[in-house]
Amino acid sequence: MANALIVRPSSDVLSPTNAGRAAQYVRMSTDHQRYSTQNQAAAMAVYAAQHSLVIVRTYADEGRSGLRIHHREGLIELIDDVRNSRADFDHILVYDVSRWGRFQDVDESAYYEFICRQAGIKVCYCAEEFDNDGSVIASIVKNLKRVMAAEYSRELSVKVHTGACRVASLGFKQGGAVSYGLQRELVDEDGRSRCILAKGQRKHLHTDRVVVRPGPEREQRVVAQIFREYVVHRRSQASIARLLNNEQIPNHRGTPWSDAMIGNILSNEAYIGNSVYNRKSFRLKQVMKKNPPELWIRATGLYEPIVDKSIFLKAQELLKDQYVRLSDEHLLNKLQEALSVHRKLSVSIMAAMDGMPSAALYAYRFGSLREAFRRVGYVNSERDFDYLDARQQSDGELLRQASALATRIRAFGAAAIFDAETKVMTVDSRLTISLRIARYYVAPRHAPAWLVHRRKIEPAGLILALRLDEETNREVIDYFLLPLKEMAKERINLTATPRSRFAAYRCPTVNDVLRAVMSKVAALPT
């Protein structure tokens, strides 16, 4: 209600009699200051007084794009209240059609209005010349306005993209974080340095620009080591990640190294002093797509290279050869080599061998690891294979649960990114949660328990343990959201007794997890 204009008896605007109840929805992006939420609220207060309405509730989205409903907490809450019969009003006031949204599919805009109308709530566009009464003329004009609102965003997108490409061609950075071993420098319009930007800092003057520069010396040495290990010693990306993790060398995210991180460094032209822009497009926030190389905007020789160009080009050749599709015969030959050396096969043995394709690839190509092992003559006990199959299924369940939780968090307007390599979810760049599977285990002379094992490098502030059922060790039955300090030993033993010291951390459903996570995010400093 902070943006609502309150009409008092002494006001020049007449007080309504026999008033209806209305909610107001206000939205401001960064394109027009005249669309500030205060101005919208003032116009809607006048409209409410003229139409005998009292504004009882305000839903606001400040600094939010109208292209999609994602991250628009105000509109999401409004629609949710209407759907669940929590709306204590019969009118919704909106400044104009564009404030409701600039949806690129105009049917999406109509759909949200239809939800309100179906609940008996009328949407009123206060600054428009037509009355939203369902007449033929009103329907035609309203739909035309929706098309115009969407087209405005399309035209603006083209202009902004053209300008961004021109600025990128001059060697200036167009937003986003920099990779490991690099840093951002703020320069004025004459190219003079102002300062080095820390993580999260942005420029404030329109005439200032941001350029990329080599980062701290210790990080530059690590980057050079990565290229040397890959090109000279021919270590795999996974092997290099293990090497850095074993040496406890931190990366710029504060998480363990992964082969994906190593791959991004090896393919990044920034390490030879170049910048490449427009490799991917996310036009109008609709679909992320990769652009062909002829559309890339490349600026070269911007600063002294961190890696010798010949080493970098050799790394690109090796990367290109790496992604050649391996035949089934080649995969089985590699598996046979592993069996000859170790006399047995397991996921951990495969992960520890350089040049060995991933277990996931074998499972995908042959239907399961069990079948791949049998193709090379390794038939272990059925009990071991059952465990292997259950392990694969539980890992898949973890990814599914992580995706569902991230989607729910985003619906509340918070950012949620899940790293499948480290199994760590980052919420609003402030809270990190390590997702674990808690499997049921019965040890001789010990009470049954669900085990959560410690990782070599703990990358998160919280641990979310997904507890599996006793019978199959495959179905998630509940959750435990634990602070990292509880992982004092090699593992945590969760028990079924309510007297356990971990019982306070139990979340019966994913909705309980969601509430606990959002509560912790809200309590963190911004």
N, C-alpha and C positions, 0 to 999 in steps of 0.2 A: 504493500500500500504506500510505499515511500514516494512513488511517482504520481499518485492520484492527487487531483486538485479538489480540495474540499470546498464546497459551496456553502457559505454561511448565510444566515438570514439577512445580514447587512450588505450582502453582495449585490452587485448590479444585476446578476443573473437571477432570474426568478426561481424560487424554490419550488420543486415539483409537488404536486398533490396526488394522492392515490398512486404513489410511485411503484413501478416494477423494480425488480432487482436485476442488476447487471454486473458482469465481470469485465474488466478491461484487459486487453493483451497489447503490450507495447514491445517493440523490437527495434534496436538500433544496430546497424552495421557501421562500417567506417566510411561509407561512400557519400553520405549527405548529412551535414550537421543539422539541417532544418528538420531532420527526422529524429531529433533527440527525444528521448523518452519523456522528458518534461513537456516539450511542445506537444507531443502526441496526447499526453494525459490532459493537458489544458483544453485541447480541441474536443476531446471526448467528454470532459466535464460539461462543457457548453452543450454538446449534443444530448447528453443525459438529461440536463435540466430542461431542454426544449422538448424532450420526448417523455417526460415524467418518469425518469429512471433514476435509481440510486445505485451508485457504484459501491459494491460490497466487497469486491476482491480484485486484486491485481496480479497478473502473471507477466513477468518481464524477462526478456532476453536482451542483455546489453552486450554489444560488441560481437554479435553472432550473425553469421551469414544466413541468408534466407534460401540458399540453394537446396538444403536438405533439412530434415527434422533432427538429424543427429546433433548432439551437443546443445540443442535448444531446450534447456531444462524447463523454461516457462511453458512453451507450447506442449512439451511432453506431459508435464504435470496437468495442464488444462485438459488435454484429450483424455488422460487417465482418469481425472475426476469426473468427466462427462460419462465415460464408458462405465464407470463403477458406481454411478448414481450418487456421487458425493457433491455434485454441483448444487449450490443453494441459490441459483440465479436462473433466469430464463432468457437473458440476452447476453451476448458477447460483443463488446465494442472494440473495433479495430480501426486504426486511423485510415488506412486505405488498403487496397488489394495487395500492393507490394509488401506491406508490413506483415501480412499473413504469410507471405513467402514468395520467393522468386523461383519456385520449383520448375525444373526444366521439363518435367512431365506435368502439364497443367491438370491432368486428371488426379494427380496426387494432392494438389491444392483443393480440388473439389471434393476429394474423398474425406479429408479432415473436416471440411465444412458439413459434409453429409452426415458424419458421425454426430455432430452437434444437432443438426436439424432433426435427425432420427430420434434424438432424446428430447425433442420439444424445445430446443434452445435456438434462438435466431441469432445469426451472425450479422452485425451491422457495420458497414464500412462508412465511418462518420464523415470523411472528407470527400467521398465520391458523390457525383451528381445524381446517381440512380439510387432508388430505394430497393434493397435486396428483398423483394417481396415475392420472388418466384415467377414474376410475369415474363412474357417472351422477351420484351425489350430489355428488362433487367438481366436476364440470363445471357443474352447476346453480348451486352456491353460488359458484363462481369467477365465472361470468358475471354473477350477481346483484351480486357485489362490484364488478365492473367498471362496471356500470350505476350503482351507488351512488356510485362515485368520480367518474364523469362528472357525475352529477346534483348532487353537492356543488359542483363548479365552476360549474355553471349557476346554482345558487341564490346562490352567493357573487358571481358576476358581476352579477346583478340588484341585489344589495344595494350593491355597490361603485359601480355605475353610478348608482344613485339618489342615493347620497351625493355623488358627484362632480358631478352635475347641481345639487344643492342648493348646494354650495360655489361652483360656477361662477356660479350666479345671484346670488351675493353679490359677484361681481367679482374673485374670486381665480383665478389661473392654475392650470390642471390639467396641469402637466408640459409638456415639449417646449420647443424653442427659440423665440425671438422673431424677428420679421422685422427687416429693415434699418431703422435709425432708431429702434429701441425697445430697452429694457433691462428686466431683471427686478430687482425690489427685494424683499428679505426683510423681513417685518414680524412683530412678535410678536402674541400673542392680543388685545392692546388696540389694534392698528393702528399701533404706534410702529415707525419704521424701524430696522432693525438694520444693513443694509448693502446695497450693490448687488452682485448675484451676477454673477461672471464666467462665461464660457462653460465649461460642464462642472460648475460648482458646484451643489450641491443643499442643501436645508434638512435639518437634522438633528433638530430638535425637532418632535414631533407637533403641538404647539399653534401652531407658526409657520405663516405663509402666505406665498405669493409673489404679488406684484401686478406689473402691467406699467406702465411709466412711459416718457415720451419719452426717447430716447437722446441721444447727443452732438449738439451744435448743428450741426456740419458735416454730419452724416447727415440731420438734419431739413431742412436746406437742400436737399440732394439730393432728398429725397422730394418737397418742394414743387416743385422743378424738374421732376421726372417728371410730376407732375399738370399743371403749367403747360404743358409741351411737348405733352402728350396732349390736354388740353381746349382750351387757347387756340390753340396753333399747329397742332393736329390732326396731329401726327406719329404714325406707327405705333409699335407696341411695339418692333418690330425696329429702326426708325430711332432710337428713344430709346436702345436698348441699344448701337447703334453709336456714338452720340454720347458716351455715358458711357465706352465703351471707348477711343475716340479721345482723350478727355481724361484717360485713365488714372485714372479714379476707381474705387478698389477697392470691392467689396461686402463684406458680412459673412462670406462664405464664402472669400474670397481667390481667387475664380475670375472669369473674364470675365462681364460681364452678358449675359443672354439675354432674348429676348422673353417667355419663360415667367416669368422673375423679375419683369420689368416688369409683366406681367399680374397676378401675385400681389399686388404692391404696390397696383396700381390698384383691386383688388377687396377689399382688406383694411380692414374697419371699424375696426381698431385705430388707424388714423390720424385718426379723428374721435372718439377717446376711448371707443370701445365694445369689448366683448369678446363673441365669439360662440363657443359651445361646442356640441359634438354635431352638427356639420355632416356628419361621417362617423362610421361605427361599424366597429369591428373586434372584434365580440363573440367571446369565447373564442378569439381569434386564428384564426378560420376564414376568413371572407371580408370584405374591405373593401368597404363600400357607402356610397353617399351617402344622407343622410337628407333627407326633405322639409323645407321651411322651418318648418313648424308644429312640428317636433320640436327646432328649434334653441333653445339657451339663450342669451339675449342680456342683457347688462348694459350700461347706457348711462351716459354722462357720468362716466366713472371718472377722467378727467384732462383737462387742457386739450388740445384738438385740435391736431394738427400741420398738418392741411390744413383749409381752410375747408369747412364742410359743403356749401355750395352747389356748390363745385368738385367735391367728392367725388360728389354725387348726379348731376351732369352727366357725370362719368366713367362712372358705372354705366349711364346711358342710352346712351352711346357704345359701351360694352362689349357691351350687349345687342344693339344694331344690328349690331355687328361680326360676330356669330356667326349672322346670317341666311344661309341657304344660297344661294350664288351660282349663277346659272344658267350653263349651258354658253355661251350667247350672251354673257353678261357677261364670262366668263373670256376668251373669244376677242377681245372688244372691247379688253380691257386689254392683251392680247398684241399686238394690232394697233397700239395706241398706242405700245407700246414699240418695235416694229419701225419705225414712222414716225419716231420720234425718233432711234434709234441706227443704223437701216439694217441691223441684224443682231440676232440673238437669242442669248443664252447664259444659263447659270444665274447667272453673276456679274452680268450686266446686270439680270436679274430681281430678284436679291437687293438690288441697290443702289437700286431704284426704290421710292419711297414709295407705299403703297396697292396694290402688286402682290401678288397671291396667290402662295403659295409654289410652287416648281417641283414639289415633291412632290404638291401638289393637282392640278396639270396632268397629271402622269404617272398619277395614280390615276384621274382623270376620263376621260382620253382614251387610256389604255392605255400611253402613253409620251410623253416630251417630243418625240420625233421626229414623232409623229402630231399633237400640238398645234401644233408649228411648221408642219407641212404644211398644217394647216387655215387658217392665215393667209397662206399663199403663200410661206413661207420654207423653201426647200430648199437646205441647204448641202451640202458634199461628203459622200459616204458615209463617208469617213475620219473627219470631224468627228463625224458621228452615231454611228459605231461607238465613238469615244472617249466620247461622252456616255452611251451605253447601258452601256458598261463601267464608267464612273464611278458610275452609279446602282447597278449590281450590286455593285461593291466596297464602296460605302457600306452597302448592305444586309448584306453579309457582315461588315463591321465590327460592326454592331449585333448580329448573330447570335453572333459570337465573344465580344463583350462580355457578352451575356446568359449564355452557357455558362460563361464564366470566373467571373462573379459567382455563379452557382449553385454552382459547385465550391468557391469560397471560403466561401460560407455553410455548406456541408456540413461544413467544418472548424470551424464555430462563430464565425467572424468576420463582421462586418457588411460588406456590399459594396453600394455605391450607385453606379449609373452614370447620369450626366447626358448624355442624348442630344444636348442642344444644344451643350455644350462638348466632348463626347466624352471626359469625364474620369471615371474611377472612383475613388471614395474608399473605402479599406479601413480599418475600425475607427476612422474619424475621425482617423487618424494618417498614413496613406500615400496619396498621390494619384498616379494613373497616367494619363497622356494617351495615348489609343489613336490610332494613325496607320496609314494604309495606305502601304506602300512599293511604288510602281509601277515596273515595269521600263522603262528609258528608254535609248535609244541616241542619243547626240549625235554630230554630225560631228566626226571627228578626236579622239574621246574613247572610252575603254573603256566597255562597257556597265555600267550601274549601276542600283540601286534608290534612288529619291529619297524622302527624308523631309523635308518642308518645315517651316520655322520658322513659328510662329503669332505674330500681332501681340502678344498677351499670353500668356506661357507660364503656364498655371494649375497645373502639377503638378511633383512632384519627380522622377518617372520618366517615360520615354517607352517605350511598348510598340509597336514597329513590326511590322506584319503584312506579311511579304514575299510578293508575288504571283509567280505563275509567269511564265516568259519568253514563252510562246507566246500566251496569251490575256489576261494581266494580270487574271485573275478568281479564280484558286484560290490560297488561302493555302498556302505550302509550308513556312514556318518563322517564327520570331519572334526579335526582338531587344529585350531589356529593357535600356534605356540610361539612365544618369543624365542629368539635364537639362544638366549642365555640358558634355556632349559636343556640345550644340547651340550651338556658339560662333559659327557662321556662319548664313547664310540657309537652308542645307539640309545634310543629311547624305547622303553617297553611300555606300551599302552595296554591296559587291562580293562576288563569289562566291569570291574567294581566301581561303584560311585564314590568309594572312599579314596580312590587314587588321587594323588596330587595333581594329575593332569585333567581330572574331571571338570574343573572350572573352565578349561579351554575347549570343551566339546561343543560343537555346533551340529544339531540334529539334521538340518537341511542346508541346502546351498543358499536359501534365502537368509538363514541365520549367518552364514559366512559373509554374504554380501553386506548385511547390516553391520557386522563387526568390522569389516574392512573399511567401509565408508565412514564409520565412526572414528577409526584410527586416522584416516586421511584428514578428516575435518579437524582433528586435534593437533595435527602437525603444523608447524609454522610455515607460512607461504614464502 
